[in-house]
Amino acid sequence: MPTLSHFLLAVVQALALFAVAPLISGLSRFERAKMHTRRGPSIFQDYRDIYKLLRRQDLAPGEAGRIFQFMPVVMLATLMVIATGLPMLTRFTPISAVGDLITVVYLFALIRFFFSLSGLDSGSSFAGIGASRELTMGVLVEPIMMLALFVAALLAGSTNLGEIGIAISSGTVHSAAATLLAAGAFAFALYIELGKLPYDMAEAEQELQEGPLTEYSGPSLALVKWGLALKQTLVVGWFIGVFLPFGSATEMSFFGLIGGLIAFVIKLFVIFGVIAVIENSVARARFRLTPQHSWLGVGAASLAFVFYLVGL
């Protein structure tokens, strides 16, 4: 059972991530616009969009069922649960039961399942195509993430995300090559998961990636957009907590948490900056080329497992 201080840390961490997720999403778009030498939207534009949507009427198709209605709440609630368990500010998980590798993987899979099912449940053919595309992306990306994380778990001797991060940061893992390959494979899958070029354009509503959102409007659409921004932040934070835990707090102290917060913000800013550079260096590719590229991630993760077996 988590202590009171750990429980408070988990709640504060989840609420803080929920509050700043639209800001981080806006900052990512701002960086991309500046690299295009455009003025671009304000970093607070996502807050304005969400505020406008919350004030509008919530409409739903007549054919929509309960899954369509409940998906925004289920998505946001599940993301908040994940946010309480990831080791972001600290090297240990605030709530160990939630910060387990298998638990986090299943919770993210639950979000993808409901997100795709809501597109089918809306009765819209375009939303159905977008849902099918979302499931295809899951089939391509999730095995890379899981294999990379399981290699890291084998190296650390634990499925707890915090303990994996501690083992990597302390240098106690016996296979540096396997660790680097696992981190590279996870980073590659993370990039595809974020919906960046050449695989997608996350901020374009007409893209099939956001096809399941076609029939959403008003407060429901606001919740989903807030959830997607939070999901992007959590996925990057997941990578930081496991493979880049350096600078995170090692104990529950005020100055330690402040230092962990500063380190997390810097790492988050640098990672999104690198993503913006990569995205601005490539052109849009056909979606059917994604399976060919995803084999690179599968190969790297598989090679990491082989290196773990031979101890390299």
MARZAMAR-889398 format. One record per residue (C-alpha): residue number from 1; residue in one letter; y, x, z. Coordinates in Angstrom, 2 decimals. Layout:
N
+-----+-----+---------+---------+---------+
:   n : res :       v :       u :       w :
+-----+-----+---------+---------+---------+
: NUM :   A :       Y :       X :       Z :
...
+-----+-----+---------+---------+---------+
***
This chain:
312
+-----+-----+---------+---------+---------+
:   n : res :       v :       u :       w :
+-----+-----+---------+---------+---------+
:   1 :   M :    0.00 :    0.00 :    0.00 :
:   2 :   P :    3.49 :    1.32 :   -0.85 :
:   3 :   T :    5.87 :    2.07 :    1.98 :
:   4 :   L :    9.11 :    0.15 :    2.36 :
:   5 :   S :   11.14 :    3.04 :    0.94 :
:   6 :   H :    8.87 :    3.30 :   -2.09 :
:   7 :   F :    9.05 :   -0.46 :   -2.64 :
:   8 :   L :   12.86 :   -0.38 :   -2.45 :
:   9 :   L :   12.93 :    2.53 :   -4.91 :
:  10 :   A :   10.73 :    0.56 :   -7.31 :
:  11 :   V :   12.96 :   -2.52 :   -7.14 :
:  12 :   V :   16.19 :   -0.54 :   -7.52 :
:  13 :   Q :   14.72 :    1.46 :  -10.41 :
:  14 :   A :   13.60 :   -1.69 :  -12.24 :
:  15 :   L :   16.94 :   -3.46 :  -11.74 :
:  16 :   A :   18.90 :   -0.37 :  -12.82 :
:  17 :   L :   16.84 :    0.02 :  -15.99 :
:  18 :   F :   17.23 :   -3.69 :  -16.71 :
:  19 :   A :   21.02 :   -3.38 :  -16.35 :
:  20 :   V :   21.49 :   -0.27 :  -18.51 :
:  21 :   A :   18.89 :   -0.98 :  -21.24 :
:  22 :   P :   21.44 :   -2.59 :  -23.62 :
:  23 :   L :   23.78 :    0.35 :  -23.00 :
:  24 :   I :   21.07 :    2.85 :  -23.95 :
:  25 :   S :   20.27 :    0.84 :  -27.07 :
:  26 :   G :   23.96 :    0.75 :  -27.98 :
:  27 :   L :   24.27 :    4.48 :  -27.37 :
:  28 :   S :   21.40 :    5.13 :  -29.78 :
:  29 :   R :   23.13 :    3.10 :  -32.49 :
:  30 :   F :   26.45 :    4.83 :  -31.73 :
:  31 :   E :   24.90 :    8.29 :  -32.17 :
:  32 :   R :   23.37 :    7.26 :  -35.48 :
:  33 :   A :   26.70 :    5.90 :  -36.76 :
:  34 :   K :   28.55 :    9.09 :  -35.80 :
:  35 :   M :   26.02 :   11.19 :  -37.72 :
:  36 :   H :   26.80 :    8.99 :  -40.73 :
:  37 :   T :   30.51 :    9.68 :  -40.14 :
:  38 :   R :   31.01 :    5.97 :  -39.50 :
:  39 :   R :   32.91 :    4.39 :  -36.66 :
:  40 :   G :   29.95 :    2.21 :  -35.81 :
:  41 :   P :   29.68 :   -0.46 :  -33.12 :
:  42 :   S :   30.75 :    0.06 :  -29.54 :
:  43 :   I :   28.10 :    1.25 :  -27.10 :
:  44 :   F :   28.71 :   -2.06 :  -25.29 :
:  45 :   Q :   28.04 :   -4.19 :  -28.39 :
:  46 :   D :   24.58 :   -5.24 :  -27.21 :
:  47 :   Y :   26.11 :   -6.67 :  -24.02 :
:  48 :   R :   28.53 :   -8.69 :  -26.10 :
:  49 :   D :   25.77 :  -10.00 :  -28.37 :
:  50 :   I :   23.63 :  -11.00 :  -25.39 :
:  51 :   Y :   26.59 :  -12.70 :  -23.71 :
:  52 :   K :   27.33 :  -14.73 :  -26.85 :
:  53 :   L :   23.68 :  -15.76 :  -27.21 :
:  54 :   L :   23.48 :  -16.85 :  -23.57 :
:  55 :   R :   26.35 :  -19.28 :  -24.18 :
:  56 :   R :   24.72 :  -20.91 :  -27.23 :
:  57 :   Q :   22.21 :  -23.71 :  -27.50 :
:  58 :   D :   18.53 :  -22.87 :  -27.28 :
:  59 :   L :   16.75 :  -24.39 :  -30.28 :
:  60 :   A :   13.05 :  -24.28 :  -31.14 :
:  61 :   P :   10.99 :  -25.49 :  -34.15 :
:  62 :   G :    9.20 :  -28.78 :  -33.74 :
:  63 :   E :    5.87 :  -27.06 :  -34.40 :
:  64 :   A :    6.38 :  -24.43 :  -31.71 :
:  65 :   G :    4.03 :  -24.48 :  -28.73 :
:  66 :   R :    4.05 :  -23.21 :  -25.17 :
:  67 :   I :    3.46 :  -19.58 :  -26.12 :
:  68 :   F :    6.66 :  -19.59 :  -28.18 :
:  69 :   Q :    8.62 :  -21.03 :  -25.25 :
:  70 :   F :    7.24 :  -18.76 :  -22.52 :
:  71 :   M :    7.10 :  -15.47 :  -24.43 :
:  72 :   P :   10.68 :  -14.26 :  -23.59 :
:  73 :   V :   10.07 :  -14.72 :  -19.86 :
:  74 :   V :    6.58 :  -13.19 :  -19.97 :
:  75 :   M :    7.86 :  -10.22 :  -21.96 :
:  76 :   L :   10.80 :   -9.49 :  -19.66 :
:  77 :   A :    8.78 :  -10.05 :  -16.47 :
:  78 :   T :    6.01 :   -7.70 :  -17.63 :
:  79 :   L :    8.53 :   -5.01 :  -18.55 :
:  80 :   M :   10.11 :   -5.30 :  -15.11 :
:  81 :   V :    6.68 :   -4.81 :  -13.52 :
:  82 :   I :    6.13 :   -1.69 :  -15.63 :
:  83 :   A :    9.58 :   -0.41 :  -14.61 :
:  84 :   T :    8.57 :   -0.50 :  -10.94 :
:  85 :   G :    5.66 :    1.89 :  -11.48 :
:  86 :   L :    6.80 :    4.58 :  -13.92 :
:  87 :   P :    7.76 :    7.95 :  -12.37 :
:  88 :   M :   11.25 :    8.36 :  -13.82 :
:  89 :   L :   13.55 :    9.50 :  -11.02 :
:  90 :   T :   10.73 :   10.97 :   -8.96 :
:  91 :   R :    7.59 :   12.93 :   -9.72 :
:  92 :   F :    5.50 :   10.33 :   -7.91 :
:  93 :   T :    5.03 :    6.71 :   -8.87 :
:  94 :   P :    7.00 :    4.29 :   -6.66 :
:  95 :   I :    4.07 :    1.84 :   -6.69 :
:  96 :   S :    0.77 :    3.61 :   -7.36 :
:  97 :   A :   -1.13 :    0.50 :   -8.44 :
:  98 :   V :    1.39 :   -0.18 :  -11.21 :
:  99 :   G :    1.83 :    3.49 :  -12.10 :
: 100 :   D :   -1.79 :    3.92 :  -13.14 :
: 101 :   L :   -2.35 :    4.95 :  -16.75 :
: 102 :   I :   -4.81 :    2.16 :  -17.54 :
: 103 :   T :   -2.59 :   -0.49 :  -15.92 :
: 104 :   V :    0.49 :    0.55 :  -17.90 :
: 105 :   V :   -1.45 :    0.64 :  -21.18 :
: 106 :   Y :   -2.77 :   -2.87 :  -20.62 :
: 107 :   L :    0.65 :   -4.21 :  -19.62 :
: 108 :   F :    2.24 :   -2.87 :  -22.81 :
: 109 :   A :   -0.66 :   -4.35 :  -24.80 :
: 110 :   L :   -0.03 :   -7.70 :  -23.09 :
: 111 :   I :    3.59 :   -7.61 :  -24.26 :
: 112 :   R :    2.57 :   -6.88 :  -27.85 :
: 113 :   F :   -0.02 :   -9.66 :  -27.72 :
: 114 :   F :    2.44 :  -12.32 :  -26.58 :
: 115 :   F :    5.18 :  -11.04 :  -28.91 :
: 116 :   S :    2.86 :  -11.33 :  -31.93 :
: 117 :   L :    1.34 :  -14.62 :  -30.81 :
: 118 :   S :    4.80 :  -16.18 :  -30.43 :
: 119 :   G :    5.45 :  -15.51 :  -34.12 :
: 120 :   L :    2.26 :  -17.32 :  -35.08 :
: 121 :   D :    2.98 :  -20.12 :  -32.62 :
: 122 :   S :    6.43 :  -20.76 :  -34.10 :
: 123 :   G :    4.98 :  -22.26 :  -37.27 :
: 124 :   S :    7.15 :  -20.07 :  -39.50 :
: 125 :   S :    5.41 :  -18.18 :  -42.31 :
: 126 :   F :    7.92 :  -15.31 :  -42.13 :
: 127 :   A :    7.42 :  -15.02 :  -38.37 :
: 128 :   G :    3.66 :  -15.03 :  -38.97 :
: 129 :   I :    3.94 :  -12.11 :  -41.38 :
: 130 :   G :    6.06 :  -10.25 :  -38.84 :
: 131 :   A :    3.46 :  -10.94 :  -36.16 :
: 132 :   S :    0.71 :   -9.55 :  -38.39 :
: 133 :   R :    2.82 :   -6.47 :  -39.01 :
: 134 :   E :    3.41 :   -6.01 :  -35.26 :
: 135 :   L :   -0.34 :   -6.11 :  -34.58 :
: 136 :   T :   -0.94 :   -3.61 :  -37.38 :
: 137 :   M :    1.56 :   -1.24 :  -35.79 :
: 138 :   G :   -0.28 :   -1.64 :  -32.50 :
: 139 :   V :   -3.59 :   -0.69 :  -34.11 :
: 140 :   L :   -1.97 :    2.42 :  -35.61 :
: 141 :   V :    0.08 :    3.58 :  -32.63 :
: 142 :   E :   -1.75 :    2.59 :  -29.45 :
: 143 :   P :   -4.91 :    4.71 :  -30.06 :
: 144 :   I :   -2.72 :    7.82 :  -30.43 :
: 145 :   M :   -0.90 :    7.07 :  -27.18 :
: 146 :   M :   -4.08 :    6.30 :  -25.26 :
: 147 :   L :   -5.98 :    9.37 :  -26.47 :
: 148 :   A :   -3.02 :   11.66 :  -25.73 :
: 149 :   L :   -2.60 :   10.20 :  -22.25 :
: 150 :   F :   -6.33 :   10.33 :  -21.48 :
: 151 :   V :   -6.36 :   14.02 :  -22.40 :
: 152 :   A :   -3.45 :   14.55 :  -19.99 :
: 153 :   A :   -5.34 :   12.54 :  -17.35 :
: 154 :   L :   -8.47 :   14.66 :  -17.81 :
: 155 :   L :   -6.40 :   17.82 :  -17.44 :
: 156 :   A :   -4.78 :   16.52 :  -14.24 :
: 157 :   G :   -7.94 :   14.96 :  -12.84 :
: 158 :   S :   -6.20 :   11.64 :  -12.21 :
: 159 :   T :   -5.04 :    8.54 :  -14.08 :
: 160 :   N :   -1.95 :    8.22 :  -11.88 :
: 161 :   L :    1.09 :    8.95 :  -14.06 :
: 162 :   G :    2.93 :   10.69 :  -11.25 :
: 163 :   E :    0.04 :   13.02 :  -10.48 :
: 164 :   I :   -0.30 :   13.84 :  -14.18 :
: 165 :   G :    3.38 :   14.76 :  -14.30 :
: 166 :   I :    3.06 :   16.89 :  -11.12 :
: 167 :   A :    0.07 :   18.76 :  -12.57 :
: 168 :   I :    1.93 :   19.48 :  -15.82 :
: 169 :   S :    5.17 :   20.54 :  -14.10 :
: 170 :   S :    3.39 :   22.76 :  -11.58 :
: 171 :   G :    1.31 :   24.49 :  -14.25 :
: 172 :   T :   -2.02 :   23.70 :  -12.63 :
: 173 :   V :   -3.54 :   22.34 :  -15.85 :
: 174 :   H :   -6.01 :   24.84 :  -17.28 :
: 175 :   S :   -5.31 :   24.16 :  -20.96 :
: 176 :   A :   -1.73 :   24.71 :  -22.14 :
: 177 :   A :   -2.61 :   24.16 :  -25.81 :
: 178 :   A :   -4.24 :   20.81 :  -25.09 :
: 179 :   T :   -1.21 :   19.74 :  -23.03 :
: 180 :   L :    1.25 :   20.64 :  -25.79 :
: 181 :   L :   -0.81 :   18.88 :  -28.44 :
: 182 :   A :   -1.16 :   15.78 :  -26.28 :
: 183 :   A :    2.60 :   15.73 :  -25.67 :
: 184 :   G :    3.28 :   16.17 :  -29.38 :
: 185 :   A :    0.89 :   13.36 :  -30.33 :
: 186 :   F :    2.42 :   11.02 :  -27.76 :
: 187 :   A :    5.95 :   11.89 :  -28.96 :
: 188 :   F :    4.90 :   11.15 :  -32.55 :
: 189 :   A :    3.48 :    7.76 :  -31.58 :
: 190 :   L :    6.57 :    7.07 :  -29.48 :
: 191 :   Y :    8.81 :    7.63 :  -32.49 :
: 192 :   I :    6.87 :    5.10 :  -34.56 :
: 193 :   E :    6.82 :    2.65 :  -31.64 :
: 194 :   L :   10.62 :    2.78 :  -31.40 :
: 195 :   G :   10.87 :    1.46 :  -34.97 :
: 196 :   K :   12.94 :    4.29 :  -36.42 :
: 197 :   L :   13.22 :    5.51 :  -40.01 :
: 198 :   P :   11.22 :    6.13 :  -42.12 :
: 199 :   Y :    8.92 :    3.51 :  -40.58 :
: 200 :   D :   11.41 :    0.79 :  -39.74 :
: 201 :   M :   15.00 :   -0.02 :  -38.84 :
: 202 :   A :   15.04 :   -1.49 :  -35.36 :
: 203 :   E :   18.57 :   -2.89 :  -35.51 :
: 204 :   A :   18.05 :   -4.82 :  -38.76 :
: 205 :   E :   17.14 :   -8.43 :  -37.98 :
: 206 :   Q :   16.00 :   -9.07 :  -41.53 :
: 207 :   E :   13.23 :   -6.51 :  -41.20 :
: 208 :   L :    9.69 :   -7.71 :  -40.69 :
: 209 :   Q :    9.57 :   -5.79 :  -37.44 :
: 210 :   E :   11.70 :   -8.55 :  -35.93 :
: 211 :   G :    9.96 :  -11.27 :  -37.93 :
: 212 :   P :    8.56 :  -12.93 :  -34.77 :
: 213 :   L :   12.17 :  -13.50 :  -33.65 :
: 214 :   T :   13.07 :  -15.57 :  -36.71 :
: 215 :   E :   12.92 :  -18.92 :  -34.93 :
: 216 :   Y :   14.44 :  -17.81 :  -31.62 :
: 217 :   S :   18.04 :  -18.62 :  -30.76 :
: 218 :   G :   20.43 :  -18.88 :  -27.85 :
: 219 :   P :   19.29 :  -17.71 :  -24.38 :
: 220 :   S :   15.69 :  -17.16 :  -25.53 :
: 221 :   L :   16.83 :  -14.74 :  -28.22 :
: 222 :   A :   19.11 :  -13.03 :  -25.69 :
: 223 :   L :   16.16 :  -12.45 :  -23.33 :
: 224 :   V :   13.99 :  -11.08 :  -26.13 :
: 225 :   K :   16.70 :   -8.71 :  -27.33 :
: 226 :   W :   17.26 :   -7.54 :  -23.78 :
: 227 :   G :   13.50 :   -7.09 :  -23.43 :
: 228 :   L :   13.25 :   -5.03 :  -26.63 :
: 229 :   A :   16.06 :   -2.75 :  -25.42 :
: 230 :   L :   14.28 :   -2.37 :  -22.07 :
: 231 :   K :   10.99 :   -1.64 :  -23.81 :
: 232 :   Q :   12.55 :    1.21 :  -25.79 :
: 233 :   T :   13.96 :    2.70 :  -22.60 :
: 234 :   L :   10.64 :    2.38 :  -20.75 :
: 235 :   V :    8.61 :    3.98 :  -23.55 :
: 236 :   V :   10.92 :    7.00 :  -23.60 :
: 237 :   G :   10.90 :    7.06 :  -19.79 :
: 238 :   W :    7.10 :    6.97 :  -19.90 :
: 239 :   F :    7.10 :   10.14 :  -22.00 :
: 240 :   I :    9.62 :   11.81 :  -19.69 :
: 241 :   G :    7.71 :   10.91 :  -16.54 :
: 242 :   V :    4.39 :   12.28 :  -17.79 :
: 243 :   F :    5.26 :   15.24 :  -20.02 :
: 244 :   L :    8.84 :   16.17 :  -18.98 :
: 245 :   P :    9.02 :   15.58 :  -15.22 :
: 246 :   F :   11.10 :   18.72 :  -14.65 :
: 247 :   G :   14.13 :   18.06 :  -12.48 :
: 248 :   S :   12.77 :   14.83 :  -11.00 :
: 249 :   A :   12.90 :   14.33 :   -7.24 :
: 250 :   T :    9.89 :   15.61 :   -5.32 :
: 251 :   E :   10.68 :   13.66 :   -2.15 :
: 252 :   M :   12.47 :   10.53 :   -0.98 :
: 253 :   S :   15.91 :   11.94 :   -0.13 :
: 254 :   F :   19.38 :   10.88 :   -1.21 :
: 255 :   F :   20.32 :   14.14 :   -2.92 :
: 256 :   G :   16.86 :   14.45 :   -4.42 :
: 257 :   L :   17.13 :   11.00 :   -6.02 :
: 258 :   I :   20.65 :   11.74 :   -7.27 :
: 259 :   G :   19.38 :   14.96 :   -8.84 :
: 260 :   G :   16.46 :   13.09 :  -10.37 :
: 261 :   L :   18.82 :   10.47 :  -11.78 :
: 262 :   I :   21.06 :   13.11 :  -13.36 :
: 263 :   A :   18.05 :   14.92 :  -14.84 :
: 264 :   F :   16.62 :   11.66 :  -16.19 :
: 265 :   V :   19.93 :   10.69 :  -17.86 :
: 266 :   I :   20.26 :   14.12 :  -19.47 :
: 267 :   K :   16.68 :   14.06 :  -20.79 :
: 268 :   L :   17.14 :   10.50 :  -22.05 :
: 269 :   F :   20.34 :   11.44 :  -23.87 :
: 270 :   V :   18.75 :   14.54 :  -25.43 :
: 271 :   I :   15.65 :   12.66 :  -26.60 :
: 272 :   F :   17.65 :    9.88 :  -28.23 :
: 273 :   G :   19.85 :   12.55 :  -29.81 :
: 274 :   V :   16.80 :   14.27 :  -31.31 :
: 275 :   I :   15.53 :   10.90 :  -32.52 :
: 276 :   A :   18.91 :   10.21 :  -34.16 :
: 277 :   V :   18.81 :   13.59 :  -35.93 :
: 278 :   I :   15.30 :   12.96 :  -37.27 :
: 279 :   E :   16.17 :    9.42 :  -38.32 :
: 280 :   N :   19.21 :   10.62 :  -40.26 :
: 281 :   S :   17.18 :   13.31 :  -42.01 :
: 282 :   V :   14.60 :   11.04 :  -43.64 :
: 283 :   A :   14.59 :    8.15 :  -46.09 :
: 284 :   R :   12.93 :    4.78 :  -45.69 :
: 285 :   A :    9.22 :    4.79 :  -46.57 :
: 286 :   R :    6.93 :    1.96 :  -47.56 :
: 287 :   F :    5.12 :    0.35 :  -44.67 :
: 288 :   R :    1.74 :    0.97 :  -46.27 :
: 289 :   L :    2.37 :    4.73 :  -45.94 :
: 290 :   T :    2.47 :    4.41 :  -42.14 :
: 291 :   P :   -1.36 :    4.53 :  -41.77 :
: 292 :   Q :   -1.41 :    7.77 :  -43.73 :
: 293 :   H :    1.19 :    9.33 :  -41.43 :
: 294 :   S :   -0.40 :    7.98 :  -38.24 :
: 295 :   W :   -3.49 :   10.07 :  -38.92 :
: 296 :   L :   -1.36 :   13.10 :  -38.03 :
: 297 :   G :   -0.99 :   11.73 :  -34.51 :
: 298 :   V :   -4.68 :   10.88 :  -34.28 :
: 299 :   G :   -5.57 :   14.37 :  -35.47 :
: 300 :   A :   -3.25 :   16.05 :  -32.96 :
: 301 :   A :   -4.57 :   13.94 :  -30.08 :
: 302 :   S :   -8.18 :   14.57 :  -31.12 :
: 303 :   L :   -7.51 :   18.30 :  -31.38 :
: 304 :   A :   -5.99 :   18.19 :  -27.89 :
: 305 :   F :   -9.25 :   16.68 :  -26.62 :
: 306 :   V :  -11.25 :   19.43 :  -28.35 :
: 307 :   F :   -9.02 :   22.08 :  -26.79 :
: 308 :   Y :   -9.57 :   20.46 :  -23.39 :
: 309 :   L :  -13.34 :   20.66 :  -23.87 :
: 310 :   V :  -13.24 :   24.36 :  -24.80 :
: 311 :   G :  -10.56 :   25.18 :  -22.21 :
: 312 :   L :   -7.85 :   26.49 :  -24.55 :
+-----+-----+---------+---------+---------+
***
